Amino acid sequence: MPEPLLQQQLNIEKYLQDHAEGLSAFSFASIFAWQDFFQFDSHVIEGCLCIFARNEIGTFLYLPPLGKNIAPGVIEACFDRMEKANAGSGVTRVENVSCRQLAWFPEEKFSRYNKGYEYCYYRPDIAALRGNAYKSKRSSYHQFINNYDHQYLPYEEGMIGECLDLYRAWAQERAQAHPDDIYGHMLEENQKVHERVLRHFKRLGLTGRVVKVGHKIKAYSFGFPVNPEMFCVFFEIADLKVKGLGVYIFSEFCRDAALGSYKFINAMDDLGMEHVQQTKMSFHPVCLLPAYVITKRNKP
């Protein structure tokens, strides 16, 4: 049930305001979206909000502590809490740590590893698709607009069923094209994420757009501000059989007046999948934002 976490939304967002990180995880929408897989518990420790995620495997810290002053005692208290809950298992960790926050975890006490990157673009580049770097993308964009009768529209609540039907068809095609068990599991999980977000997009403050082709929804995209300069495209789905549609909705969303004040677009990570990486690199990111996982070093 989403209600308990929704009741904490304002408080969580208040703490998140002190951490204008570029990573997508630093948003209430990101936390809310994963409720089908984790039980989230938040605790204020020494003035910092600490958000723990728990499932049948164990408990971990979903984000580093949130607060104006992060004292070493807060970090220690979080690890103590996790170690007790996990009874010494290897689950104990802090997820989604940014480069700037690595300073909170000195290397003599903690180990770190980079779990991946989020792809960030200069929004006007994607909106305009100008220059030789975007020649092929412009071609795909024009292929779509010249060959399909289409509408670019705001998402409305009554569209959820059609969007989820599109997701299921898209996921089936992706799974057939890339028969990897891990990827297939991700596709199944993400259907629940999409459904939850689509149902609560207004409460979450998300901007949503759809593209209709022949009066049927063939693409949708949703996102939220990460900070005053960066907007995150949280997810985007396009019918793979409609040529150029993926480029069209990404470019059109970046051109949308609702995103006009943002300089950068965060298009999330590549899930560790080579074909996703290739697609995201083809749009020429201006930077890659690393996300780290922190564990405690074993005592000698």
TORSE-241401 format. One line per 8 residues: for each residue x, y, z negated of N, C-alpha, C. Coordinates in steps of 0.1 Angstrom, whole numbers, padded with zeros to 4 digits. Last residue first. Layout:
residues N
X:Y:Z:X:Y:Z:X:Y:Z; ...
***
This chain:
residues 300
0411:-0058:-0106:0422:-0068:-0106:0422:-0077:-0118; 0376:-0055:-0098:0387:-0052:-0107:0398:-0063:-0106; 0365:-0049:-0065:0367:-0058:-0076:0378:-0054:-0085; 0349:-0018:-0057:0361:-0027:-0056:0361:-0037:-0068; 0315:-0015:-0047:0325:-0013:-0057:0337:-0023:-0055; 0306:-0001:-0015:0305:-0011:-0025:0316:-0009:-0035; 0288:0018:0009:0298:0018:-0002:0295:0006:-0012; 0285:0024:0043:0280:0016:0032:0291:0016:0021
0279:0053:0064:0288:0044:0056:0280:0036:0046; 0275:0065:0096:0269:0062:0083:0276:0051:0077; 0286:0091:0118:0288:0078:0112:0280:0077:0099; 0274:0106:0146:0274:0107:0132:0276:0094:0125; 0289:0118:0174:0284:0106:0169:0285:0107:0153; 0281:0145:0197:0288:0139:0186:0282:0126:0181; 0269:0148:0221:0280:0158:0218:0287:0154:0205; 0262:0122:0244:0261:0128:0231:0272:0138:0229
0252:0114:0273:0263:0123:0269:0261:0130:0255; 0234:0096:0281:0229:0109:0280:0239:0119:0274; 0248:0072:0280:0246:0078:0293:0240:0092:0293; 0247:0064:0254:0259:0071:0258:0257:0078:0272; 0223:0051:0254:0224:0064:0246:0237:0071:0250; 0228:0029:0271:0218:0039:0274:0220:0052:0267; 0248:0016:0257:0251:0021:0270:0241:0032:0274; 0235:0009:0233:0247:0018:0232:0249:0024:0246
0217:-0009:0243:0212:0003:0237:0223:0014:0236; 0235:-0029:0251:0226:-0023:0261:0220:-0010:0256; 0247:-0037:0226:0255:-0031:0237:0246:-0023:0247; 0235:-0030:0194:0233:-0037:0207:0239:-0029:0218; 0235:-0018:0170:0246:-0027:0172:0244:-0035:0185; 0215:0001:0170:0212:-0012:0164:0223:-0022:0166; 0223:0027:0176:0221:0017:0187:0218:0003:0183; 0205:0053:0159:0216:0045:0162:0213:0036:0173
0190:0086:0168:0192:0074:0159:0204:0066:0164; 0192:0110:0181:0184:0099:0187:0186:0086:0180; 0190:0143:0172:0195:0130:0167:0186:0119:0173; 0196:0172:0189:0187:0161:0188:0195:0149:0183; 0201:0207:0181:0206:0194:0183:0194:0184:0182; 0187:0231:0177:0199:0231:0186:0203:0217:0190; 0153:0240:0175:0164:0231:0171:0175:0231:0182; 0132:0255:0184:0141:0261:0174:0153:0253:0171
0116:0238:0201:0124:0249:0206:0134:0256:0197; 0099:0218:0196:0113:0215:0193:0122:0227:0196; 0075:0227:0205:0076:0223:0190:0090:0221:0186; 0078:0230:0232:0078:0242:0224:0080:0239:0209; 0099:0205:0247:0086:0209:0241:0088:0221:0232; 0122:0195:0257:0118:0208:0262:0105:0213:0255; 0123:0171:0245:0133:0181:0241:0130:0194:0246; 0102:0159:0258:0101:0161:0244:0111:0171:0239
0113:0158:0284:0101:0166:0282:0099:0169:0267; 0134:0139:0280:0137:0153:0285:0125:0162:0281; 0119:0117:0272:0130:0122:0264:0133:0136:0268; 0102:0113:0294:0096:0116:0281:0107:0122:0271; 0120:0109:0316:0110:0119:0316:0106:0123:0302; 0135:0086:0310:0142:0098:0311:0132:0110:0310; 0113:0067:0310:0121:0069:0298:0129:0082:0298; 0103:0069:0337:0095:0074:0326:0103:0076:0313
0117:0058:0358:0120:0072:0354:0113:0077:0342; 0092:0035:0367:0105:0041:0370:0107:0055:0366; 0076:0015:0347:0073:0028:0353:0087:0035:0355; 0083:-0008:0334:0080:-0010:0348:0077:0004:0355; 0087:-0001:0307:0099:-0004:0315:0096:-0005:0330; 0071:0024:0290:0068:0012:0298:0080:0010:0308; 0088:0035:0261:0083:0038:0275:0081:0025:0283; 0091:0049:0230:0088:0037:0237:0083:0042:0251
0110:0061:0203:0105:0064:0216:0103:0051:0224; 0115:0075:0170:0114:0064:0179:0107:0068:0192; 0127:0099:0161:0126:0087:0153:0124:0074:0160; 0146:0123:0169:0136:0115:0177:0136:0101:0170; 0152:0149:0148:0154:0135:0150:0143:0129:0158; 0167:0180:0151:0155:0173:0151:0158:0159:0155; 0187:0205:0135:0186:0192:0141:0172:0186:0140; 0187:0229:0121:0193:0229:0134:0191:0216:0142
0175:0225:0096:0171:0236:0104:0177:0236:0118; 0172:0188:0096:0177:0201:0090:0173:0212:0099; 0154:0171:0107:0164:0166:0098:0169:0177:0089; 0120:0171:0118:0133:0178:0115:0141:0171:0105; 0110:0142:0137:0108:0151:0126:0121:0159:0124; 0090:0123:0162:0102:0128:0155:0099:0138:0144; 0081:0101:0188:0078:0108:0176:0091:0112:0169; 0065:0092:0219:0078:0096:0212:0074:0104:0199
0054:0069:0244:0052:0078:0233:0065:0081:0226; 0039:0058:0275:0051:0062:0267:0046:0070:0255; 0015:0052:0286:0027:0044:0291:0039:0048:0283; -0019:0052:0283:-0007:0056:0276:0005:0046:0280; -0038:0058:0313:-0033:0049:0302:-0020:0053:0296; -0043:0075:0334:-0052:0075:0322:-0049:0065:0312; -0021:0073:0351:-0034:0066:0355:-0043:0065:0343; -0002:0076:0323:-0001:0074:0337:-0014:0066:0342
0005:0098:0296:-0005:0089:0303:-0001:0088:0318; 0027:0100:0270:0026:0102:0284:0016:0092:0290; 0026:0117:0238:0024:0105:0247:0024:0110:0261; 0041:0128:0208:0037:0130:0221:0035:0117:0229; 0043:0142:0175:0041:0130:0184:0036:0134:0197; 0060:0151:0146:0055:0156:0159:0055:0144:0169; 0052:0145:0112:0058:0142:0124:0052:0149:0136; 0043:0147:0086:0048:0159:0092:0055:0157:0105
0032:0127:0072:0046:0127:0072:0052:0140:0079; 0005:0132:0077:0010:0134:0063:0025:0134:0063; 0005:0125:0104:0002:0139:0100:0007:0141:0086; 0012:0098:0106:0021:0108:0112:0018:0122:0107; 0002:0074:0097:0004:0085:0087:0012:0096:0093; 0000:0056:0118:-0012:0058:0110:-0010:0071:0101; 0026:0057:0128:0015:0061:0137:0003:0064:0129; 0040:0044:0107:0042:0058:0110:0031:0064:0119
0029:0018:0108:0028:0026:0096:0030:0041:0099; 0037:0010:0135:0022:0011:0130:0021:0019:0118; 0065:0011:0134:0057:0020:0143:0043:0021:0138; 0070:-0009:0115:0074:0005:0112:0066:0014:0121; 0060:-0031:0128:0053:-0027:0115:0057:-0013:0112; 0078:-0032:0149:0063:-0031:0152:0056:-0026:0139; 0102:-0037:0137:0099:-0023:0142:0084:-0022:0146; 0102:-0065:0133:0101:-0056:0122:0097:-0042:0126
0104:-0073:0160:0093:-0077:0152:0091:-0068:0140; 0129:-0063:0167:0118:-0059:0175:0105:-0062:0167; 0146:-0076:0149:0145:-0062:0148:0132:-0057:0155; 0144:-0102:0160:0139:-0100:0146:0137:-0085:0144; 0157:-0098:0184:0143:-0102:0184:0136:-0100:0171; 0182:-0093:0175:0175:-0082:0182:0160:-0086:0182; 0188:-0118:0165:0188:-0106:0156:0180:-0095:0162; 0187:-0134:0188:0178:-0137:0176:0177:-0125:0167
0184:-0123:0221:0193:-0124:0209:0184:-0125:0197; 0178:-0120:0250:0174:-0131:0241:0184:-0133:0230; 0169:-0095:0267:0180:-0097:0258:0177:-0107:0247; 0146:-0099:0282:0158:-0094:0289:0171:-0096:0280; 0128:-0107:0262:0131:-0116:0274:0144:-0112:0281; 0127:-0085:0246:0132:-0098:0241:0135:-0107:0252; 0117:-0065:0263:0130:-0064:0258:0136:-0077:0253; 0091:-0076:0267:0100:-0075:0279:0115:-0073:0274
0081:-0074:0241:0082:-0087:0248:0091:-0087:0260; 0082:-0047:0237:0090:-0055:0229:0092:-0069:0235; 0062:-0038:0255:0076:-0033:0257:0085:-0043:0249; 0039:-0050:0244:0043:-0053:0258:0058:-0050:0260; 0039:-0037:0219:0040:-0052:0220:0045:-0056:0234; 0036:-0010:0226:0048:-0015:0219:0050:-0030:0221; 0011:-0010:0238:0023:-0007:0246:0036:-0012:0239; -0004:-0015:0215:-0004:-0025:0227:0008:-0023:0236
0002:0008:0201:0007:-0005:0196:0006:-0016:0207; -0012:0027:0217:0003:0028:0215:0009:0015:0210; -0038:0018:0215:-0032:0018:0228:-0016:0019:0227; -0042:0023:0188:-0044:0010:0193:-0037:0008:0206; -0038:0052:0185:-0029:0042:0178:-0030:0028:0184; -0054:0072:0193:-0045:0066:0203:-0037:0054:0198; -0067:0086:0174:-0074:0076:0181:-0066:0068:0192; -0049:0106:0166:-0051:0094:0158:-0058:0083:0165
-0028:0118:0193:-0040:0119:0184:-0043:0106:0177; 0000:0135:0206:-0006:0123:0201:-0018:0126:0192; -0002:0158:0233:0000:0155:0219:-0007:0142:0215; 0010:0147:0266:-0001:0151:0257:0004:0150:0243; 0013:0147:0300:0021:0148:0288:0013:0154:0277; 0002:0127:0326:-0001:0138:0317:0008:0136:0305; 0005:0119:0362:0007:0117:0347:0003:0129:0339; 0009:0100:0389:0000:0109:0384:0000:0108:0368
0041:0095:0402:0031:0090:0393:0022:0102:0389; 0061:0104:0418:0055:0092:0422:0043:0088:0413; 0074:0127:0408:0070:0127:0423:0061:0115:0426; 0081:0121:0383:0071:0131:0385:0066:0131:0399; 0100:0099:0387:0088:0097:0380:0078:0108:0383; 0120:0111:0402:0113:0099:0407:0100:0097:0400; 0129:0130:0385:0121:0134:0397:0114:0123:0403; 0142:0114:0366:0131:0123:0362:0122:0127:0374
0162:0102:0382:0151:0094:0376:0139:0102:0372; 0176:0125:0389:0170:0117:0400:0159:0108:0394; 0185:0133:0364:0176:0142:0372:0169:0134:0383; 0202:0112:0359:0191:0114:0351:0180:0123:0357; 0222:0115:0378:0214:0103:0379:0201:0105:0370; 0233:0141:0369:0227:0139:0382:0218:0127:0383; 0244:0149:0346:0230:0144:0345:0224:0142:0358; 0269:0158:0352:0268:0147:0342:0254:0141:0342
0265:0179:0370:0269:0166:0375:0267:0155:0365; 0237:0199:0358:0251:0196:0360:0253:0182:0366; 0209:0196:0335:0217:0203:0346:0231:0197:0347; 0187:0189:0319:0194:0178:0327:0202:0185:0339; 0171:0203:0301:0173:0208:0315:0179:0198:0324; 0169:0188:0277:0157:0195:0283:0159:0199:0297; 0195:0180:0273:0185:0170:0276:0173:0177:0282; 0207:0206:0268:0212:0197:0278:0202:0187:0283
0193:0216:0246:0191:0222:0259:0197:0214:0271; 0203:0198:0225:0189:0198:0230:0188:0204:0244; 0230:0179:0225:0227:0193:0225:0213:0194:0232; 0227:0149:0204:0228:0156:0217:0225:0171:0215; 0239:0121:0187:0234:0135:0186:0237:0142:0200; 0234:0090:0174:0238:0097:0186:0231:0111:0186; 0249:0075:0146:0237:0080:0152:0241:0090:0163; 0267:0044:0141:0267:0058:0144:0253:0062:0149
0277:0020:0115:0273:0025:0129:0272:0040:0130; 0288:0014:0091:0278:0005:0097:0273:0009:0110; 0320:0014:0079:0311:0022:0088:0301:0012:0094; 0326:0009:0045:0327:0005:0059:0316:0012:0067; 0345:0011:0015:0336:0017:0024:0337:0010:0038; 0349:0006:-0020:0352:0002:-0006:0341:0008:0003; 0361:0023:-0049:0351:0019:-0040:0356:0015:-0026; 0383:0031:-0064:0373:0025:-0071:0362:0018:-0061
0401:0043:-0047:0407:0034:-0057:0396:0027:-0064; 0385:0060:-0032:0389:0047:-0026:0396:0038:-0036; 0357:0076:-0046:0371:0075:-0045:0376:0061:-0041; 0330:0089:-0037:0333:0075:-0039:0348:0073:-0037; 0325:0115:-0029:0320:0110:-0042:0324:0096:-0046; 0335:0117:-0004:0344:0122:-0015:0338:0118:-0029; 0315:0109:0013:0325:0099:0009:0334:0104:-0002; 0298:0130:0020:0296:0124:0007:0306:0113:0003
0306:0136:0046:0308:0146:0035:0307:0139:0021; 0297:0114:0060:0312:0117:0059:0314:0126:0047; 0270:0098:0042:0276:0106:0052:0291:0108:0050; 0256:0067:0036:0265:0077:0030:0271:0084:0042; 0238:0044:0037:0235:0057:0044:0243:0069:0038; 0238:0026:0006:0236:0028:0020:0236:0042:0024; 0256:0011:-0018:0250:0023:-0015:0249:0025:0000; 0251:-0021:-0035:0258:-0012:-0025:0250:0001:-0025
0247:-0055:-0042:0249:-0042:-0048:0257:-0033:-0039; 0248:-0081:-0032:0238:-0071:-0026:0241:-0057:-0031; 0263:-0101:-0043:0270:-0092:-0034:0260:-0081:-0028; 0254:-0106:-0078:0254:-0109:-0064:0260:-0098:-0055; 0251:-0099:-0105:0264:-0102:-0099:0265:-0106:-0085; 0223:-0094:-0108:0230:-0105:-0116:0243:-0109:-0109; 0209:-0074:-0099:0213:-0083:-0089:0221:-0095:-0095; 0204:-0057:-0121:0192:-0063:-0113:0197:-0074:-0104
0230:-0051:-0129:0221:-0058:-0138:0209:-0065:-0130; 0238:-0037:-0106:0245:-0050:-0110:0237:-0058:-0120; 0221:-0015:-0106:0221:-0025:-0095:0227:-0038:-0099; 0229:-0002:-0129:0215:-0006:-0128:0214:-0017:-0117; 0256:0003:-0123:0253:-0005:-0135:0239:-0010:-0134; 0254:0020:-0101:0260:0007:-0100:0257:-0002:-0111; 0242:0042:-0114:0235:0035:-0103:0240:0021:-0101; 0262:0050:-0132:0249:0045:-0137:0241:0038:-0127
0282:0058:-0115:0284:0046:-0123:0271:0041:-0129; 0270:0080:-0103:0274:0069:-0095:0275:0056:-0103; 0268:0096:-0126:0256:0092:-0119:0258:0080:-0110; 0294:0101:-0134:0285:0093:-0143:0272:0088:-0136; 0304:0119:-0115:0308:0104:-0115:0299:0095:-0123; 0277:0140:-0104:0288:0137:-0113:0291:0122:-0112; 0266:0161:-0082:0267:0147:-0083:0279:0143:-0092; 0244:0187:-0082:0257:0183:-0087:0258:0168:-0090
0219:0187:-0069:0229:0198:-0067:0243:0194:-0071; 0210:0155:-0054:0210:0165:-0065:0220:0176:-0062; 0207:0121:-0050:0203:0134:-0045:0202:0144:-0056; 0230:0093:-0044:0222:0102:-0053:0219:0116:-0047; 0227:0078:-0011:0235:0083:-0023:0226:0092:-0032; 0199:0056:-0005:0207:0068:-0002:0216:0071:-0014; 0193:0031:-0015:0189:0034:-0001:0197:0046:0004; 0210:0009:-0034:0207:0023:-0033:0205:0027:-0019
0194:-0024:-0038:0205:-0015:-0034:0201:0000:-0034; 0186:-0056:-0050:0184:-0042:-0050:0196:-0034:-0046; 0176:-0087:-0033:0182:-0079:-0043:0179:-0064:-0042; 0160:-0104:-0018:0174:-0107:-0019:0181:-0099:-0030; 0134:-0095:-0017:0137:-0108:-0024:0151:-0111:-0025; 0142:-0060:-0024:0134:-0070:-0017:0138:-0084:-0024; 0143:-0025:-0030:0144:-0039:-0035:0136:-0048:-0026; 0161:0005:-0033:0153:-0003:-0025:0154:-0018:-0029
0161:0035:-0052:0166:0022:-0050:0156:0014:-0041; 0172:0067:-0053:0161:0059:-0047:0167:0045:-0044; 0176:0091:-0077:0183:0079:-0071:0172:0070:-0066; 0181:0125:-0082:0171:0115:-0078:0178:0103:-0071; 0198:0139:-0111:0198:0135:-0096:0187:0124:-0094; 0199:0144:-0138:0194:0154:-0129:0194:0151:-0114; 0207:0119:-0148:0215:0131:-0150:0212:0142:-0140; 0184:0104:-0127:0196:0101:-0136:0205:0113:-0136
0153:0095:-0119:0161:0107:-0121:0172:0103:-0131; 0144:0070:-0096:0147:0074:-0110:0156:0086:-0110; 0122:0052:-0075:0130:0064:-0077:0132:0067:-0092; 0119:0024:-0055:0118:0029:-0069:0127:0041:-0070; 0104:0006:-0029:0112:0017:-0033:0109:0022:-0047; 0106:-0025:-0016:0099:-0018:-0027:0108:-0007:-0031; 0107:-0032:0019:0114:-0029:0006:0104:-0022:-0003; 0091:-0037:0040:0103:-0046:0038:0110:-0044:0025
0071:-0019:0043:0067:-0033:0045:0079:-0043:0042; 0084:0005:0041:0078:0000:0029:0073:-0015:0031; 0098:0021:0059:0103:0007:0057:0096:0001:0045; 0087:0047:0062:0086:0037:0073:0089:0023:0069; 0096:0061:0039:0082:0057:0040:0080:0046:0051; 0122:0068:0047:0120:0060:0035:0106:0053:0037; 0117:0084:0069:0126:0073:0071:0124:0063:0059; 0101:0105:0058:0096:0096:0068:0104:0083:0070
0119:0119:0042:0109:0111:0036:0103:0101:0046; 0154:0117:0050:0140:0122:0053:0130:0113:0046; 0180:0107:0057:0178:0118:0047:0164:0125:0050; 0183:0090:0079:0178:0084:0066:0175:0095:0056; 0195:0105:0099:0180:0104:0099:0175:0098:0086; 0221:0128:0092:0216:0114:0093:0201:0113:0091; 0229:0153:0086:0224:0151:0100:0218:0137:0101; 0217:0167:0055:0226:0158:0063:0220:0157:0077
0211:0186:0034:0207:0188:0048:0217:0180:0057; 0202:0183:0006:0212:0175:0013:0207:0175:0028; 0183:0196:-0008:0197:0199:-0012:0207:0192:-0003; 0160:0184:0002:0163:0198:0007:0178:0202:0003; 0156:0161:-0013:0162:0160:0000:0167:0174:0006; 0142:0171:-0035:0156:0167:-0037:0163:0166:-0023; 0117:0175:-0022:0124:0186:-0029:0139:0183:-0031; 0110:0150:-0013:0114:0161:-0003:0121:0172:-0010
0103:0139:-0037:0114:0133:-0029:0119:0144:-0019; 0081:0154:-0044:0092:0154:-0053:0105:0149:-0045; 0063:0149:-0023:0068:0163:-0025:0080:0163:-0034; 0059:0120:-0025:0065:0127:-0013:0071:0141:-0016; 0048:0105:-0043:0061:0110:-0047:0067:0119:-0036; 0025:0096:-0031:0023:0105:-0043:0036:0111:-0047; 0035:0078:-0012:0030:0091:-0008:0028:0101:-0019; 0040:0057:-0029:0051:0064:-0024:0047:0078:-0019
0013:0049:-0035:0022:0052:-0045:0034:0060:-0040; 0001:0044:-0008:-0003:0055:-0017:0007:0058:-0028; 0006:0022:0009:0015:0034:0010:0012:0044:-0001; 0008:-0012:0000:0000:0000:0000:0009:0013:0000
***
